[in-house]
Amino acid sequence: MDERGRSAQTFTVDVVVRAGTIGRRVVAQGQDIYAVSAPLVVEAVDRVLTGRTRVTGVASAGRIFDAPDFLRALAAHLMVETPA
């Protein structure tokens, strides 16, 4: 455990999305994925309750929220990079 109570485990989420010949990649990394879960959920709930959503009803998180803005809000908990 570190001074913030997180375990030593690290995680990487590497996502590649393609549409035809065009692809985009985003990599998120951090320490203790369970410690990131709570801030992620709190951020999502806060955005829903304060009306900061792009759509209503049933939709994916990527459609409901502005993804880059959402990830920036979690910057204290994970590192996000978009490799060229």
MOPAC internal coordinates of N, CA, C and O (Angstrom, degrees):
PM7 1SCF
backbone

  N    0.0000 0     0.00 0     0.00 0    0    0    0
  C    1.4586 1     0.00 0     0.00 0    1    0    0
  C    1.5237 1   109.78 1     0.00 0    2    1    0
  O    1.2310 1   121.71 1   -36.18 1    3    2    1
  N    1.3460 1   114.33 1   143.82 1    3    2    1
  C    1.4524 1   118.31 1   175.98 1    5    3    2
  C    1.5317 1   109.71 1   -97.25 1    6    5    3
  O    1.2310 1   120.32 1     7.07 1    7    6    5
  N    1.3375 1   117.00 1  -172.93 1    7    6    5
  C    1.4689 1   121.05 1  -177.07 1    9    7    6
  C    1.5281 1   113.04 1   -65.83 1   10    9    7
  O    1.2310 1   120.11 1   162.34 1   11   10    9
  N    1.3479 1   117.40 1   -17.66 1   11   10    9
  C    1.4713 1   121.49 1   177.82 1   13   11   10
  C    1.5295 1   111.92 1   -96.47 1   14   13   11
  O    1.2310 1   120.34 1  -176.63 1   15   14   13
  N    1.3353 1   116.95 1     3.37 1   15   14   13
  C    1.4597 1   120.89 1   178.30 1   17   15   14
  C    1.5141 1   114.75 1    83.88 1   18   17   15
  O    1.2310 1   120.25 1  -169.33 1   19   18   17
  N    1.3307 1   117.13 1    10.67 1   19   18   17
  C    1.4605 1   120.52 1  -179.63 1   21   19   18
  C    1.5220 1   110.77 1   -86.44 1   22   21   19
  O    1.2310 1   121.04 1   -31.99 1   23   22   21
  N    1.3247 1   115.62 1   148.01 1   23   22   21
  C    1.4565 1   119.50 1   176.04 1   25   23   22
  C    1.5248 1   109.30 1   -72.62 1   26   25   23
  O    1.2310 1   120.45 1   -12.97 1   27   26   25
  N    1.3012 1   116.75 1   167.03 1   27   26   25
  C    1.4609 1   122.01 1  -177.96 1   29   27   26
  C    1.5278 1   112.71 1   -77.31 1   30   29   27
  O    1.2310 1   120.21 1   168.81 1   31   30   29
  N    1.3324 1   117.21 1   -11.19 1   31   30   29
  C    1.4699 1   119.24 1  -178.05 1   33   31   30
  C    1.5195 1   111.07 1   -62.20 1   34   33   31
  O    1.2310 1   120.89 1   -32.36 1   35   34   33
  N    1.3203 1   115.91 1   147.64 1   35   34   33
  C    1.4557 1   121.41 1   175.90 1   37   35   34
  C    1.5249 1   108.44 1  -120.82 1   38   37   35
  O    1.2310 1   120.64 1   -17.81 1   39   38   37
  N    1.3220 1   116.38 1   162.19 1   39   38   37
  C    1.4570 1   120.06 1   178.82 1   41   39   38
  C    1.5219 1   109.84 1  -140.44 1   42   41   39
  O    1.2310 1   121.55 1   -24.10 1   43   42   41
  N    1.3250 1   114.63 1   155.90 1   43   42   41
  C    1.4607 1   122.98 1   174.49 1   45   43   42
  C    1.5139 1   107.95 1  -136.23 1   46   45   43
  O    1.2310 1   120.84 1   -49.20 1   47   46   45
  N    1.3226 1   116.00 1   130.80 1   47   46   45
  C    1.4598 1   122.04 1   172.76 1   49   47   46
  C    1.5257 1   105.07 1  -116.99 1   50   49   47
  O    1.2310 1   120.81 1   -65.35 1   51   50   49
  N    1.3214 1   116.05 1   114.65 1   51   50   49
  C    1.4609 1   122.66 1  -176.26 1   53   51   50
  C    1.5266 1   107.72 1  -115.10 1   54   53   51
  O    1.2310 1   120.30 1   -66.10 1   55   54   53
  N    1.3297 1   117.04 1   113.90 1   55   54   53
  C    1.4618 1   121.37 1  -174.86 1   57   55   54
  C    1.5203 1   109.91 1  -118.64 1   58   57   55
  O    1.2310 1   120.85 1   -48.10 1   59   58   57
  N    1.3366 1   115.98 1   131.90 1   59   58   57
  C    1.4607 1   122.53 1   174.15 1   61   59   58
  C    1.5250 1   107.48 1  -123.19 1   62   61   59
  O    1.2310 1   120.71 1   -53.68 1   63   62   61
  N    1.3243 1   116.24 1   126.32 1   63   62   61
  C    1.4641 1   121.93 1   178.34 1   65   63   62
  C    1.5198 1   107.18 1  -118.28 1   66   65   63
  O    1.2310 1   120.91 1   -47.11 1   67   66   65
  N    1.3232 1   115.87 1   132.89 1   67   66   65
  C    1.4641 1   120.69 1  -179.69 1   69   67   66
  C    1.5244 1   110.53 1  -125.47 1   70   69   67
  O    1.2310 1   121.68 1   -37.25 1   71   70   69
  N    1.3258 1   114.38 1   142.75 1   71   70   69
  C    1.4618 1   122.37 1   171.32 1   73   71   70
  C    1.5243 1   105.14 1  -134.04 1   74   73   71
  O    1.2310 1   120.73 1   -77.48 1   75   74   73
  N    1.3127 1   116.21 1   102.52 1   75   74   73
  C    1.4624 1   119.92 1  -175.04 1   77   75   74
  C    1.5086 1   109.83 1    67.32 1   78   77   75
  O    1.2310 1   120.59 1    55.98 1   79   78   77
  N    1.3204 1   116.47 1  -124.02 1   79   78   77
  C    1.4652 1   120.60 1  -179.17 1   81   79   78
  C    1.5226 1   112.82 1   -95.17 1   82   81   79
  O    1.2310 1   120.28 1   178.69 1   83   82   81
  N    1.3281 1   117.08 1    -1.31 1   83   82   81
  C    1.4669 1   121.30 1  -179.26 1   85   83   82
  C    1.5219 1   109.72 1   -96.80 1   86   85   83
  O    1.2310 1   120.76 1   -49.08 1   87   86   85
  N    1.3309 1   116.16 1   130.92 1   87   86   85
  C    1.4558 1   120.76 1   179.11 1   89   87   86
  C    1.5101 1   111.29 1  -130.94 1   90   89   87
  O    1.2310 1   121.29 1   -29.28 1   91   90   89
  N    1.3104 1   115.14 1   150.72 1   91   90   89
  C    1.4698 1   121.82 1   175.07 1   93   91   90
  C    1.5114 1   108.41 1  -132.15 1   94   93   91
  O    1.2310 1   121.28 1   -34.45 1   95   94   93
  N    1.3201 1   115.15 1   145.55 1   95   94   93
  C    1.4634 1   121.05 1  -177.87 1   97   95   94
  C    1.5247 1   109.64 1  -131.52 1   98   97   95
  O    1.2310 1   121.20 1   -40.13 1   99   98   97
  N    1.3327 1   115.31 1   139.87 1   99   98   97
  C    1.4583 1   122.29 1   175.08 1  101   99   98
  C    1.5200 1   107.30 1  -135.38 1  102  101   99
  O    1.2310 1   120.50 1   -43.31 1  103  102  101
  N    1.3134 1   116.65 1   136.69 1  103  102  101
  C    1.4645 1   122.03 1   178.49 1  105  103  102
  C    1.5269 1   108.28 1  -123.35 1  106  105  103
  O    1.2310 1   120.76 1   -53.35 1  107  106  105
  N    1.3206 1   116.15 1   126.65 1  107  106  105
  C    1.4696 1   121.46 1   175.83 1  109  107  106
  C    1.5240 1   107.72 1  -116.57 1  110  109  107
  O    1.2310 1   120.61 1   -46.18 1  111  110  109
  N    1.3156 1   116.44 1   133.82 1  111  110  109
  C    1.4613 1   121.99 1  -179.82 1  113  111  110
  C    1.5152 1   110.02 1  -135.14 1  114  113  111
  O    1.2310 1   121.44 1   -29.58 1  115  114  113
  N    1.3060 1   114.84 1   150.42 1  115  114  113
  C    1.4477 1   118.82 1   178.02 1  117  115  114
  C    1.5110 1   112.13 1  -170.16 1  118  117  115
  O    1.2310 1   121.51 1     8.63 1  119  118  117
  N    1.2986 1   114.71 1  -171.37 1  119  118  117
  C    1.4601 1   122.08 1  -179.81 1  121  119  118
  C    1.5204 1   108.52 1  -117.12 1  122  121  119
  O    1.2310 1   120.73 1   -47.41 1  123  122  121
  N    1.3113 1   116.21 1   132.59 1  123  122  121
  C    1.4629 1   123.92 1   176.29 1  125  123  122
  C    1.5301 1   111.61 1    59.04 1  126  125  123
  O    1.2310 1   120.85 1   -95.61 1  127  126  125
  N    1.3190 1   115.99 1    84.39 1  127  126  125
  C    1.4655 1   121.32 1  -175.93 1  129  127  126
  C    1.5299 1   112.11 1   -57.99 1  130  129  127
  O    1.2310 1   119.94 1   150.91 1  131  130  129
  N    1.3189 1   117.72 1   -29.09 1  131  130  129
  C    1.4647 1   119.77 1   177.72 1  133  131  130
  C    1.5209 1   111.14 1   -68.60 1  134  133  131
  O    1.2310 1   119.88 1   147.97 1  135  134  133
  N    1.3233 1   117.83 1   -32.03 1  135  134  133
  C    1.4599 1   121.15 1   177.72 1  137  135  134
  C    1.5319 1   111.30 1   -72.50 1  138  137  135
  O    1.2310 1   119.95 1   159.61 1  139  138  137
  N    1.3241 1   117.70 1   -20.39 1  139  138  137
  C    1.4636 1   122.00 1   177.42 1  141  139  138
  C    1.5266 1   110.65 1   -85.08 1  142  141  139
  O    1.2310 1   120.10 1   154.66 1  143  142  141
  N    1.3216 1   117.41 1   -25.34 1  143  142  141
  C    1.4664 1   121.41 1  -176.45 1  145  143  142
  C    1.5276 1   112.50 1   -59.26 1  146  145  143
  O    1.2310 1   119.80 1   134.66 1  147  146  145
  N    1.3115 1   117.99 1   -45.34 1  147  146  145
  C    1.4703 1   120.62 1  -177.64 1  149  147  146
  C    1.5319 1   111.81 1   -63.50 1  150  149  147
  O    1.2310 1   118.72 1   130.33 1  151  150  149
  N    1.3459 1   120.04 1   -49.67 1  151  150  149
  C    1.4659 1   118.56 1   178.13 1  153  151  150
  C    1.5346 1   112.41 1   -61.51 1  154  153  151
  O    1.2310 1   120.01 1   146.20 1  155  154  153
  N    1.3136 1   117.58 1   -33.80 1  155  154  153
  C    1.4634 1   121.72 1   178.08 1  157  155  154
  C    1.5260 1   110.59 1   -63.41 1  158  157  155
  O    1.2310 1   120.44 1   132.64 1  159  158  157
  N    1.3135 1   116.76 1   -47.36 1  159  158  157
  C    1.4680 1   121.12 1  -179.84 1  161  159  158
  C    1.5260 1   110.52 1   -65.77 1  162  161  159
  O    1.2310 1   120.04 1   136.51 1  163  162  161
  N    1.3121 1   117.53 1   -43.49 1  163  162  161
  C    1.4703 1   121.09 1   179.91 1  165  163  162
  C    1.5278 1   110.17 1   -62.02 1  166  165  163
  O    1.2310 1   120.10 1   137.97 1  167  166  165
  N    1.3115 1   117.42 1   -42.03 1  167  166  165
  C    1.4715 1   120.82 1   178.16 1  169  167  166
  C    1.5231 1   110.66 1   -62.10 1  170  169  167
  O    1.2310 1   120.00 1   135.66 1  171  170  169
  N    1.3219 1   117.61 1   -44.34 1  171  170  169
  C    1.4622 1   121.35 1   179.68 1  173  171  170
  C    1.5254 1   111.37 1   -63.35 1  174  173  171
  O    1.2310 1   120.18 1   133.19 1  175  174  173
  N    1.3262 1   117.26 1   -46.81 1  175  174  173
  C    1.4710 1   120.92 1  -179.56 1  177  175  174
  C    1.5307 1   110.48 1   -63.42 1  178  177  175
  O    1.2310 1   120.40 1   137.28 1  179  178  177
  N    1.3295 1   116.84 1   -42.72 1  179  178  177
  C    1.4645 1   120.18 1   178.89 1  181  179  178
  C    1.5262 1   110.69 1   -59.59 1  182  181  179
  O    1.2310 1   120.18 1   137.69 1  183  182  181
  N    1.3199 1   117.27 1   -42.31 1  183  182  181
  C    1.4695 1   120.60 1   179.70 1  185  183  182
  C    1.5235 1   111.41 1   -66.26 1  186  185  183
  O    1.2310 1   120.09 1   141.36 1  187  186  185
  N    1.3180 1   117.43 1   -38.64 1  187  186  185
  C    1.4701 1   120.31 1   178.53 1  189  187  186
  C    1.5256 1   109.67 1   -66.26 1  190  189  187
  O    1.2310 1   120.28 1   132.83 1  191  190  189
  N    1.3271 1   117.07 1   -47.17 1  191  190  189
  C    1.4714 1   120.71 1  -176.56 1  193  191  190
  C    1.5255 1   113.55 1   -68.72 1  194  193  191
  O    1.2310 1   120.40 1   154.51 1  195  194  193
  N    1.3373 1   116.84 1   -25.49 1  195  194  193
  C    1.4614 1   119.76 1  -179.69 1  197  195  194
  C    1.5306 1   112.06 1  -100.18 1  198  197  195
  O    1.2310 1   120.42 1  -170.92 1  199  198  197
  N    1.3324 1   116.80 1     9.08 1  199  198  197
  C    1.4632 1   121.15 1   175.07 1  201  199  198
  C    1.5136 1   115.49 1    75.00 1  202  201  199
  O    1.2310 1   120.05 1  -160.98 1  203  202  201
  N    1.3171 1   117.51 1    19.02 1  203  202  201
  C    1.4656 1   120.25 1   179.83 1  205  203  202
  C    1.5291 1   110.95 1   -92.60 1  206  205  203
  O    1.2310 1   121.03 1  -120.66 1  207  206  205
  N    1.3261 1   115.64 1    59.34 1  207  206  205
  C    1.4609 1   121.94 1   178.42 1  209  207  206
  C    1.5212 1   108.85 1  -123.93 1  210  209  207
  O    1.2310 1   120.80 1   -23.92 1  211  210  209
  N    1.3289 1   116.08 1   156.08 1  211  210  209
  C    1.4674 1   120.71 1  -179.98 1  213  211  210
  C    1.5155 1   111.93 1   -92.93 1  214  213  211
  O    1.2310 1   119.93 1   156.08 1  215  214  213
  N    1.3222 1   117.74 1   -23.92 1  215  214  213
  C    1.4637 1   122.19 1   178.64 1  217  215  214
  C    1.5165 1   108.31 1  -140.14 1  218  217  215
  O    1.2310 1   120.45 1   -13.32 1  219  218  217
  N    1.3203 1   116.74 1   166.68 1  219  218  217
  C    1.4569 1   121.19 1   174.98 1  221  219  218
  C    1.5195 1   108.08 1  -120.31 1  222  221  219
  O    1.2310 1   121.07 1   -13.70 1  223  222  221
  N    1.3075 1   115.56 1   166.30 1  223  222  221
  C    1.4611 1   120.47 1  -179.79 1  225  223  222
  C    1.5152 1   111.35 1    87.48 1  226  225  223
  O    1.2310 1   121.30 1    18.30 1  227  226  225
  N    1.3165 1   115.11 1  -161.70 1  227  226  225
  C    1.4603 1   120.99 1  -177.89 1  229  227  226
  C    1.5246 1   109.40 1   -81.68 1  230  229  227
  O    1.2310 1   120.67 1   -57.43 1  231  230  229
  N    1.3238 1   116.32 1   122.57 1  231  230  229
  C    1.4663 1   121.82 1   179.60 1  233  231  230
  C    1.5227 1   108.49 1  -160.95 1  234  233  231
  O    1.2310 1   120.65 1   -15.25 1  235  234  233
  N    1.3121 1   116.36 1   164.75 1  235  234  233
  C    1.4616 1   120.41 1   177.72 1  237  235  234
  C    1.5255 1   109.70 1   -73.40 1  238  237  235
  O    1.2310 1   120.79 1   -21.64 1  239  238  237
  N    1.3209 1   116.09 1   158.36 1  239  238  237
  C    1.4663 1   120.57 1   178.96 1  241  239  238
  C    1.5268 1   110.46 1   -59.41 1  242  241  239
  O    1.2310 1   120.39 1   142.96 1  243  242  241
  N    1.3271 1   116.86 1   -37.04 1  243  242  241
  C    1.4591 1   121.03 1   179.14 1  245  243  242
  C    1.5147 1   113.24 1   -63.76 1  246  245  243
  O    1.2310 1   120.25 1   153.47 1  247  246  245
  N    1.2982 1   117.12 1   -26.53 1  247  246  245
  C    1.4654 1   121.40 1   178.95 1  249  247  246
  C    1.5407 1   111.34 1   -88.70 1  250  249  247
  O    1.2310 1   120.74 1   146.45 1  251  250  249
  N    1.3099 1   116.19 1   -33.55 1  251  250  249
  C    1.4670 1   120.14 1  -177.33 1  253  251  250
  C    1.5297 1   111.70 1   -72.92 1  254  253  251
  O    1.2310 1   120.47 1   138.63 1  255  254  253
  N    1.3234 1   116.71 1   -41.37 1  255  254  253
  C    1.4584 1   121.19 1  -174.73 1  257  255  254
  C    1.5266 1   111.36 1  -111.85 1  258  257  255
  O    1.2310 1   120.87 1   -24.04 1  259  258  257
  N    1.3145 1   115.94 1   155.96 1  259  258  257
  C    1.4542 1   121.78 1   170.82 1  261  259  258
  C    1.5290 1   106.40 1   -73.59 1  262  261  259
  O    1.2310 1   120.19 1   -72.56 1  263  262  261
  N    1.3190 1   117.24 1   107.44 1  263  262  261
  C    1.4673 1   121.72 1  -171.24 1  265  263  262
  C    1.5291 1   113.80 1   -57.42 1  266  265  263
  O    1.2310 1   118.63 1   129.74 1  267  266  265
  N    1.3411 1   120.21 1   -50.26 1  267  266  265
  C    1.4694 1   118.42 1   179.89 1  269  267  266
  C    1.5290 1   112.73 1   -59.64 1  270  269  267
  O    1.2310 1   120.41 1   139.19 1  271  270  269
  N    1.3271 1   116.81 1   -40.81 1  271  270  269
  C    1.4597 1   120.49 1   179.36 1  273  271  270
  C    1.5268 1   110.99 1   -65.31 1  274  273  271
  O    1.2310 1   120.75 1   138.55 1  275  274  273
  N    1.3223 1   116.17 1   -41.45 1  275  274  273
  C    1.4636 1   121.01 1   179.35 1  277  275  274
  C    1.5290 1   110.07 1   -62.08 1  278  277  275
  O    1.2310 1   120.05 1   134.67 1  279  278  277
  N    1.3181 1   117.51 1   -45.33 1  279  278  277
  C    1.4703 1   120.86 1  -179.79 1  281  279  278
  C    1.5289 1   111.30 1   -66.30 1  282  281  279
  O    1.2310 1   120.42 1   143.35 1  283  282  281
  N    1.3306 1   116.80 1   -36.65 1  283  282  281
  C    1.4757 1   119.05 1   176.35 1  285  283  282
  C    1.5240 1   110.85 1   -62.27 1  286  285  283
  O    1.2310 1   120.33 1   144.75 1  287  286  285
  N    1.3229 1   116.97 1   -35.25 1  287  286  285
  C    1.4685 1   120.81 1   179.24 1  289  287  286
  C    1.5259 1   111.61 1   -65.21 1  290  289  287
  O    1.2310 1   120.32 1   157.55 1  291  290  289
  N    1.3235 1   116.99 1   -22.45 1  291  290  289
  C    1.4642 1   121.69 1  -179.98 1  293  291  290
  C    1.5314 1   112.68 1   -98.73 1  294  293  291
  O    1.2310 1   120.11 1  -168.50 1  295  294  293
  N    1.3207 1   117.40 1    11.50 1  295  294  293
  C    1.4622 1   122.09 1  -174.74 1  297  295  294
  C    1.5255 1   113.85 1   -56.79 1  298  297  295
  O    1.2310 1   119.82 1   151.83 1  299  298  297
  N    1.3204 1   117.94 1   -28.17 1  299  298  297
  C    1.4684 1   120.28 1   179.33 1  301  299  298
  C    1.5304 1   111.37 1   -72.32 1  302  301  299
  O    1.2310 1   120.45 1   165.73 1  303  302  301
  N    1.3315 1   116.74 1   -14.27 1  303  302  301
  C    1.4617 1   120.86 1  -173.76 1  305  303  302
  C    1.5232 1   114.24 1  -113.67 1  306  305  303
  O    1.2310 1   120.19 1   163.25 1  307  306  305
  N    1.3393 1   117.25 1   -16.75 1  307  306  305
  C    1.4638 1   119.74 1   179.01 1  309  307  306
  C    1.5165 1   110.27 1  -156.20 1  310  309  307
  O    1.2310 1   121.24 1   -18.18 1  311  310  309
  N    1.3244 1   115.24 1   161.82 1  311  310  309
  C    1.4582 1   121.80 1   178.98 1  313  311  310
  C    1.5284 1   107.15 1  -107.81 1  314  313  311
  O    1.2310 1   120.58 1   -49.24 1  315  314  313
  N    1.3180 1   116.49 1   130.76 1  315  314  313
  C    1.4600 1   121.92 1   179.82 1  317  315  314
  C    1.5143 1   108.22 1  -120.07 1  318  317  315
  O    1.2310 1   120.94 1   -46.59 1  319  318  317
  N    1.3328 1   115.81 1   133.41 1  319  318  317
  C    1.4494 1   120.26 1   175.64 1  321  319  318
  C    1.5169 1   110.28 1  -135.49 1  322  321  319
  O    1.2310 1   121.25 1   -30.69 1  323  322  321
  N    1.3046 1   115.21 1   149.31 1  323  322  321
  C    1.4629 1   121.18 1   176.46 1  325  323  322
  C    1.5170 1   107.53 1  -118.34 1  326  325  323
  O    1.2310 1   120.60 1   -89.36 1  327  326  325
  N    1.3480 1   116.46 1    90.64 1  327  326  325
  C    1.4616 1   120.25 1  -178.48 1  329  327  326
  C    1.5308 1   111.32 1   -59.03 1  330  329  327
  O    1.2310 1   120.98 1   -33.47 1  331  330  329
  N    1.3212 1   115.72 1   146.53 1  331  330  329
  C    1.4723 1   120.76 1   179.43 1  333  331  330
  C    1.5160 1   111.04 1   -69.95 1  334  333  331
  O    1.2310 1   120.10 1   180.00 1  335  334  333

